[in-house]
Amino acid sequence: YTWSIEPRTGARELVTVRFTPRGAAAEVSVVHERILDAVTRERHRAGWNGCFDRLQAYAGGGANSIA
């Protein structure tokens, strides 16, 4: 899906979410592209980390890795 926090000119950011079965569980892969600058990229990274931390706590464990 595309993503935009505030009106911008140029290409919209692109978020791709992939679910891969891993036995009785699933691996979630999120790729967030077309981020215009380092400050915005860091804000998104922090936001995604927070989302996955909460998801991990809700689901009861598992690995969490966001580069």
N, C-alpha and C positions, 0 to 999 in steps of 0.2 A: 504494500500500500504506500501511498505518498503521505508525507508528513510535513506540516508547517505550523510553527508556533505563532509566528507573526507574519504579516504580509511582507513578501520579499520579491525582488525581481530575479529573473533567471530560473533555472531548473529547481523543481521541488525536491526535497530530500526523499530518498527511497528506503523503505524498511522492508526487508524480506525475512519472513519467519518460516522456519522449516522444522517439522516434527519427525524424528526418526525413531522407529520402534527399537527398544532395547529390552527384550524379554517382556516382563510384565510392566516395564516402565517406558518412558520416552525421553529422548534427548531433544532439547529445544535449542535451536540455533537461530540467532538473530543477527542480521547484517544490516547496519544502518549506513547508507551511502549518501554521497552528494552533499556533505556537510561543508558549508562555505568557509569556516575559519576554525582555528584551534580553540578559541574560547567557547564557541558553540559546541564543538566536538567534545570538550571536557564536560560541559553541562549535560549533554546527552549521555555520556559515559556514566556520570554520577547518577543520573536519573534511571538508566537501565540497571545499574548495579542495585539501586534501591528497590526497583521492581522485582528483580530476581532474588534478592535477599528475602523479601516478603513472601514471594512464591515458594521459595525453599522452606521457610519457616512454616508456611501453611501446609505444604506437602509432607513435611516431616523429615527433611534431610536431603541428602544427595549433594553432588558437586556443583559448584558455582564458579564459572570462570569467564570473565569478560576482559578482553584485551583492549 
